[in-house]
Every structure is written in structure tokens, then in C-alpha cells.
Amino acid sequence: VNTSITTLNVAHNNLGRVGIDVLAEALQVNTSVTDLNVADNSLGPDGMADLGEALEVNTSITTLNVAHNNLGRVGIDVLAEALQVNTSVTDLNVADNSLGPDGMADLGEAL
């Protein structure tokens, strides 16, 4: 496991569910990445579920950018659940994910 990389930017790479699943598995054991940008990767709710599992155990990520990923209410709800467990994320970008008022309410409860 690499212990020197602190910033990982894989934005705009069309990772989708398969790519984010591989990344999420790595993040469950990585303790050096503090800044993660997965913006614009078509994660959707399923990809967010994979990343959410990693966030529940990862304690090093402080900055998380999941903007432009078509998360919708379901994906945001998954993120909100992960953030209720994760106490390390201090900077969060969820721009352009069609949260709607209900998704924002779910996210607000986690904050």
C-alpha cells in the first residue's frame, strides 16, 4: 500500500461502477490519501454505495469531491449515511447531483 500519495484526482475519467469499486477497495486500507476528487465519473447511486462503504472505514480523507456524478436522492442518501459514520471529511463538494429538497434534507441530517 502506497503511503506517500496524499492527493488523488481521478476526475473526468468515466470510472463508472467498476472503476469506483476498485478504488473504493483500495481506500478501505489506504491511510495516506487526504484529498479525493472523483468528480464527473458517472458513479450514480451504485457507485456511491461502493465509495460510501470505503468512507465508513477510511479515516484519512478530509476533502471529498463527488460533484457531477448523477447521484440523485438515492446516492446522496448513501453518502449521508456514510458521513454519519465518517468523522474525517471536513470539505465536501456535491455540486450538480440533482439532490432536490429531499436529498438536501438527508444530507443536512448527516451534517
N, C-alpha and C positions, 0 to 999 in steps of 0.2 A: 504494500500500500504506500503510495506516494505521500510524503509528509511535508513537502515544500510548496506545493501549489495552494495558494490562498484564494485566488480569484479564478472562477471558471465561467467563461462566457461562451455558451453554445447557442446563442440566439440566432434565429432565422436559418435553421438547418433542417427543417422538416423532419424532426426526430419522430414525431408521432408516438403511438403507444409502445411500440417495440423499442425504440431508441431510449425513451424515458425510463422504461423498465430496467434496461441495462444500467443506466445512470443511477437510478434510484437504489439498485442493489449495491452499487459502489459507495453511495453516500451513506448507507447504513453503517459502514465500517470506517469511513474516512473521517478524520478529525482535524484536518488542516484547512479545508475549504470553508471560507467565511462569507464569500460573496458569490452567489449563484444566479446566473442570468439564463433563463430558458425561454425568454420571450419569443413569441411568434414561431411556435413549433407544432401547432395543431395537436396539442395534448388532449383537449376535450376532457370530459369528466373521468373517463377511464384512466387516462394518463395522469391526471391529477390524483387519482386514487393511489397509483403506484408511488408518485412523489410524496403524497401525504404519509404513506407508511414509513418512508425514509425520514421525513421530518419529525415523526413521532419519536424516533430514537436518536437522530442526529442532534448533537448539542453544540456544534461549531458554526453552523450557518447563521449569520446575523443579518445579511442582506439577501433578499429573495425577490427576483423579478419574474413574474409569471404572466406578464401583460400579453395581450393579443393571442390567446390560446383557446378561444371558444369554450371556455369553462362553463358558462351558463350557471344557473342556480345550483344544479347538482354538483358541479365541480367546485364551486365556491363553498358549498356546504361541506364537502370533503376537506377542503383547505381549512375551513373554520374549525372542524373537529380536530385536525392535526395541530392547529395553533393553540388549541386549549391544552394540549399536552406539551408542546414545544415551548420552551421559555427563552430560547436564544435569539429568535428572529426579532430584530428591532426596526428593520427598514423593509417595507413590503410594497410592491407595485403590482396591482391587479387591473391596470388600465385596460379598457377595451375588451371586456369579457362578458358583456351582456348580463351584469349582475341583477339588474332590476331591483325594485324596492325590497322584495323578499330576500334575495341573495345578500343585499347590503345589511338587512336586519340580522341574518345569520352570521355574517362576518363581524358585525358590530357586537354581537353577543360574545364572540371569541376574544374580542379586544377588551 
